[in-house]
Amino acid sequence: MSTPQSPALDGGTGRMSGRAWAVLFVLCGAIFLEGIDVAMLNVALPSIRSDLGMTTGAVSWVMSAYVLGYGGFMLLGGRTADLLGRRRMFLFWLVVFLAFSGLGGVASEGWVLIVARFVTGVAAAFMAPAGLAIITTGFAEGRQRNKALLVYAGTAAAGFSLGLVVGGLLTAINWRWVFFAPVIMASVILLAALFLIPAESRPARSSQGFDLAGAASVTGAMLLLVFAVVSLEDPGAGWGRAAAALAGGLALLAAFVAIERRSAAPLVRLGMLRSGPLVRANLGAMLFAGSFFGFQFIAVFYLQELRGWSSLETSLALLAVGVDAVLAPTVTPRLVSRFGNVRVIFGGMLLAAAAYALFLPMGLDWTYAAMFPTMIMLGLAFALAYGPLTIAATDGVAEEEQGLAGGLLYTSFQFGSALGLSAVTAVNAAAAGAGGSPEAGLDGFRAALIVPLVAVVLGAAVTASGLGRRRTTAAGAPREALEVAEASR
């Protein structure tokens, strides 16, 4: 099956036309929707637990089910976008996202809500890489694509930042609006997408067929590996379950590699994973996401449990991190043009490490003025790292594999966030102990903060390994691009 060809959104002129901006805004709306959906739900969980009579362990699965569906199906979602059509996959799974968000809003039983969140996560796993691939195949590689990707990344970050505040406001009315609001947004995005996103050429049928064995094995492996990571959030009961899931996931992953090596039409061309820049970008994304979401967990529980701040006060305290939504599409493109992706990413990692280190002396009587430097520095770090990581993970990749590259990137982000949350939860529980005193809780949070600090330092080390490689050849092509091209053979 050949890859559907995406029409150039810039009309082949290299300039952003009005139609190109319109399509970009639709795709930005979709990634904004995903960010705000997750962030709003974070704030609403206590109200959901109380209203539906769920236990703390059960309500945590409202979030974990989404992570499981999102991380488990992301690689398959990215590849099917390449093979079956990016626009087609984007529109279909946007409809599924809309429908199951609505189901979550009317759920009267906890298990219905958990199922709805799992399917919503699956829908996002197919929708996100399809949307990203529409951008990376619709804009020619270089300045215009970088600009589009940085606007896209900034919008995603804005969705997450604003979602914390909007979620607090909607939960104050009724938690069900946290699900109904995305339904309204998704409906508007769907109508705009139907008219604005141009149709692709239909894929030609191939006698080699679809790699069903590869699809089944990699999806099973991702589901089990994500489930293993999520299970670590409950150290008391999750170790055995996590170990079994990890063993099963690794076994299926080994089977997937063996299948792909023998397949005439592999789902994932393994040679793609030999690209040094691509591997560095994905490892950096995983470590950066793990550090960021691990820190967010610490900050939210520190402010609400130890300081007694309300959900809305906590959301407003974290709003400063959203400065990246302004900086990513305005300042970051200039920095990337001048210094290159690798140096900008490296600077973002170092800035994040400094931000986490500044939060280590947190106390029971800290003022917001003492916290603000960390919040604003973390927003700056996100602006420097997130968008350029997206560029680095897709730069130089052939058009027919852009969906797969997006799937790999989002899988790295999702695995990183799940690992970060699980590690922070386990360290916090071990360090705080069973004392229950504010001092013990503070000790737990301080110990847990070491996790994001170490993760982002490792991310900086991975990124630094590529600093000396960004030099041009005699032909004028960046060495990084040549590495990717070589891996594509």
N, C-alpha and C positions, 0 to 999 in steps of 0.2 A: 504494500500500500504506500503510494507516494505521499509526500507532505503537501497539504493545501498551500498555495502561494498567497501571502497576504499582500494587499495593495499598499503602496507607499502612502503613508498619511501626509507626508510633506510634498506629495506630488512629484517626487524626484528632484525638487529644486533645492533641497537642503534648508529651506526656510519654513517657519511655522505658519501655515495658512490658518484662516479662521476655522475651516473644517477640522484641521489637525488639532487646534486648541479645544474645539468642542468635543472631539473624541477623547482627548486626553482628560478633560474634565469629567466625562462620563466614567472613565476607568478610575480616575482619582476618587470619584464618588463611591465606587464599589469598594476600594481598599479603605476608604474612610469609614464606610459602613462596617467592615469587618473589625476595624480597630475600636470604634465606638461601641459596637455590640459587646465585645469582650469586656471592655472597661466598665460599661454600665452595669453589667452583671456582677462584677466583682463587688461593687458597692451594695447591690441588692440582696446578696446572699443571706445576711442575717434576717431580713424581713421574710424571705422565701422560707427559710427554716422554720420560723415561728408560725407563718400562716398555713403551711402544708403539714406541720407537725413532723418534720424530718429531723433525724439526729445530725450531729455535726459531721460524722463520717459520711452519712448519706448525702447531705447537701454539698459536700466537697466533690461528689461525683457529678454534680451539675456542671462544674468547671472541667473536671477530669474527662468526662465523656466527650466534650468538645475537643479537648486536646488529643484524645485517642482517635477520633474520627479524622481530625485535621492532619495529625502527624502520620497516621497509618495509611492514608490514601494519597498523600501529597505527590510521591514519585509517580504513581499511576496516573494521577490527575495531570501532571505536567506532560507526560508522554502521550496520553490520549488527546490532549490539546494539539500536539504536533501532528498526530496521525488522523484524527477525525475532524479537525477544524477548530480553530481557537474561538472564533465568534460563536459557532454552534455550541461549544462546551460552555462558554461564558454565559450565554443567554439561558440555556437549559438549567444549569446549576444555580443561576440567580433566582429562577422561579422556585426551585427546590428550597433554597435558602429562605425565600419569602414565606413559603407555605409552612415550613416547620418552625420558623420564628413565631408565626401566628399560633401554631399548635402549642408552643411553650406558653404563650400568653393566656390561653384558656385552660391550661392543665390544672386539674384539681387533685391529682395524685403525684407524688414525687417521682415514681417510675416513668410516668408519661413525660414529665419534664426532662428527665435524664435521657430518654430515647430521643426526644426532640432535639436536645443539644448535640447528641452524637451525630444525627443525620445532618444537622446544621453544620457541624464540623466537617463532615464528608463533603458537603456542598462547597464550603469554603476551600477545601483542598483541591477541588477541580476548578473552581472559579478564579482563585488567586493567580496560579501560574498561567492560566489562559489569558487573563488581563495583562499580566506582565509581558507575555510573549507578543501580544498585539502591539505593545509599545516597541519592544526591541526589534520586531520585524517590520514595523510600519515606519520607523525613523532610521535613516542611514546612520551607521556607526560613526561616532564622533561627537562634535559639539552639540548638535540638535538632540541626538538621542540622550546624551548625558544630561542636558537641560530637562528633557521630558522625565527622565528617571529621577532626577533630584526633586522636581515638583511632585512626582508620584510618591516618593519616599517622605517628603515633608507632609503631604496630606495624610499619609498613614499615621505618622506620629501625631498629627493634630487630632485625628480621630480618637486615638488612645488618650491623649491628654484631656481633651474636652469631654470625653466619655465619663471620666471620673466625676466631673462637676455635674454634667447633665444627668448621670445616673443618680447622684445624690438628690437632685431636684425632683426627678420623676419618682424615685422611691418614696419621697415624702408625700406624694399624691397617692400612688399605688404601685407596688412592684411590677404589676402586670404591664404597665406602660413601658418598662424596660424592654419588653418583647414586642409590643405593638408599634413603638417608634421605629424600629428597624423595618417593620412591614411597610410602613408609609414611605420610608426612604427608599427601600428596595423597589417599590412600585414605580416611583418617579424615575429611578435609574433605569429600570427595565424599559419603560416607554421611550426614554431618550436613546437608549442603546439600540433599540429596534430600528430607529430612524437614522442614527448617526454613524454607527460602526459599519463600515463597508463590508459587503459580502466577499467571501474568499472563493477561489476556484475549488470545485469539488474534487476530493481525493480520488485518484485512480485506483481501481481494484488491483490487488496483487495476488498472484497465485501462491505466494508463500504464506499468506494468511496473517492472523494476529497471534502474537506470542502469548497464548493463554497461560501456559505453564509458568513463564516468567512473571506475568502479571499476578497470578495467584500466589507464587512464592514470595515475591517482594512485598506484596500487600500484607500477607500473613506475617512476614518478618517485621515489617514496620509496626503493625498492630501490637505484636508481642513485645517488641523493644520499648515502644512508648508505654505500654501497660506496665512493664517492669519498672520503668522510671517513675511513673505515677504512683505505683505501689509503695515506693520508698518514702512517700510522704507520711505513711503510717508505720513508724519504726517498730512498734510493738507487735503488729500482726502481719506486716507486709514483707518481711525479709524472705521467708520461704516461698511465698507467692512470687515475689520479684525474681528470685533466683531461678525458679522453674520457667518463668516467662522469658528471662534473659537467655537461658539455655535453648529454649525452643526457638526464639527469635534468631539467635546466632546460627542454629542448625538450618533454618529456612533460608537465611542469608547466604550460607555456604552453598545450599542447593540452587539458589538463584544464580550465583556466579557460575556454577557448573552448567546450568541450563543456557545461560546467555553465551557462554563460550562455544556451545555446540549449535546454537540456533542460527538458521539461515537468515532470519529477520528478527534480530534481538530487540526486546523492548528497550533496553539500555545498552548502548555501545560502550563496552568497558574501557576502550581506549581513551574515551573522553576523560576518564578519571586519572589519566596520567599527566594531565595538564597541571603544572606547578601553580600558576596563578589562580586557577579555578579551585584547587584544593586549599590553597592558602586563604582565599576569600571565604570559602565555606567553613573552614575551621575558625577563622576570625569571627564570622557571623555567629557561630554556635557559642563561642566563649563570650562574646560581647552581649548577646541576648541573655545568656545565663546570668551574667553579672547584673544586667539592668533589672531583670524581673526578680532576681533574688533580692536586690536592694529595695525594690518597690515593696516586696512582702515585708521586709524588716521595717521600713519607714511607716507603712500603714498600721501595722500592729503596735509599733512603738507609740505612735501618736494616739491611737484609739484605746489600746489596752492600758498602757502605762500613764499616758497624759490625760486620758478621758475626753479627747476631742471627738466631736461628732463626725459622721461620714462626710457631710458637706464641708466642714472645717478642714478635714484631712484632704479632701479633693482640692480645695483651694490652695492648700499648702504645697501640693505637688504640681499645681498649675504652671509654676515657673519653668518646669522641665519642658513645657510645650513651646518654649521660645524657638526650638528647632524648626517648628512649622513655618516660621518666618525666615529663618536663616538658611534652611536647606535649599530653597529655590532661588535665593538671592545672592548670598555670600559664598556658599559652598561651590557653585559652578566656577566662580573666578579662582578660587583656591585650587580646584582640580585642574583647571586649564594651566595654571602657573606651576604647580608643584607635582601634579600627577596623583592618581588615586592612592597609591601605596603610602606616600608621605602624609597625605591628608588623613587617611585611616589611622596611621600610626599616631599622629597628633591627637586624634579623637580618643584613642585607647589610653594614652598617657593622661589626658585631661580627666577621663573617667576614673582612672586610678587615684588621681589627686583628690577628686570629689569624694570618693568613698573613704579615703584616708582622713579627710577633714571631718567626716561624720563619726569616726571611731570614739571620740571623747564624749559622745552623747550622754546627757545626764537627765535626772528626774525633773530638773527645773530649767532646762534649756529654753531660751526664747527663740522665736522664729527667726530673729536676726542672726542667731548662731547657726541655724539650719540653712538659711537662704543661699550662702555661697555654694554649698553642695548642690542644691536644686538647680541653680542657674548654670553652674559648671557642667552638670550632667546634661542639661539641655543643649549646651554648646557641644559637648562630646557627641551626643546623638546626631546633631546636625553634621558633624565632621565625619562620622563613621558610617551611619546607616545607609545613606544614599550612595556614597562611593563604594561600599561593599556590594550593593546591588549592581552597580556598573561593573565592578571587577569580576563578579560571578557570571556575567553574561557577555563580557567583552571578548570579541574574537570567536565566539561560538557560532557555528553554522546555523543558518536560518531554520533548517529542518530540526534542529535540536534546541531551539530557544525555550520551548515549553519545558523540556526536560531540565535545562539549566535553571529555569525559574523554580521548578519542583525541588531540585536539589537545594537551592538557596533557602526556600521556605521550610524545607525539612530540617535544615541546619538551624534556622531560627527557632523552630518549634521544639526540636530536641534540646537545644540550648536552654530555652526558657523552662522546659520541664525539668531538666537536670539541675538548673539553678534553684528552682523552687524546692525540689526534693532535698538537695544538699543543705540548703538554708534551714528547711524545716527540721531535718534530722539533727543538725548541729545545734540549733536553738533548743530543741527538746532535751538533748543530752547535757548541754551546758546549764540550762535553767534548773534542771532537776525537778523534784516534786515539792519544793519549798513553797512556791506560790507567792512569795514576798515580792514587792516591787524591785528590791535590790537584786534578787535572783533572776527576775525577768529581764532586768537591764543587763546583767552578766550574760544571759542567753543571747540577747540581741547583739551585744558587742562581739561575742564569739562568732555568731552567725555572719556578721559583717565581713569577717575574714574571707568567707567564700567568694563573694563578688569581687573583692579586692584581688585575690589570687587569680580568679578566672580572667579578669581583664588584663592583668600583668602577663599571663600566659598568651592571651590574645595579642598583646603588643609584641611579645617575643616571636610569635608566628608571623605577624605582619613584617617585623624587622628583617626576617629572613629573605624578604623580597625587595628590600630597599636598594640593594646594589644591582638588581637585575633590570631596573627600568632605564635602559640606555638604548639608543637607536643604533641600528645597523647601517652599513654603508648605503643600503637601499632606502634608508629613512624610516623603516618600520620599527616600532617599539619591540624590544626583545620579548616582552610578555606576550604580545600578539603572535609572534612567531612560535613561542612555546605552545600556545593553544592550537595554532594551525598544524603544528607537527603532531599533536595528540589527536587531531581529527583524521589523520590518515589511517 
